[in-house]
Amino acid sequence: VKQEGKPNDMIARVEADPAFGLTREEIEAELSPEDFTGRAPQQVEEFLAEVIRPVLDANKEDLGQHVELNV
């Protein structure tokens, strides 16, 4: 499917296969992208707190400055 540039029909194929015994709704319920983010939200929070926040705090006086850059 992917190599031939065709639409992904995996859900339809799984639904049609009696070995799985699942309805389309059951399959789609298991495919929620939010369930596959792992620790990403926590890692972003940690990165912001441990890396970005210290840089911002150390450069408070420079925040909000407007500059014009001509190249």
Sequence and secondary structure as in RCSB ss.txt:
>XXXX:A:sequence
VKQEGKPNDMIARVEADPAFGLTREEIEAELSPEDFTGRAPQQVEEFLAEVIRPVLDANKEDLGQHVELNV
>XXXX:A:secstr
 TTTT    HHHHHHH TTT   HHHHHHHT GGGG TTHHHHHHHHIIIIIHHHHHHTGGGTT       
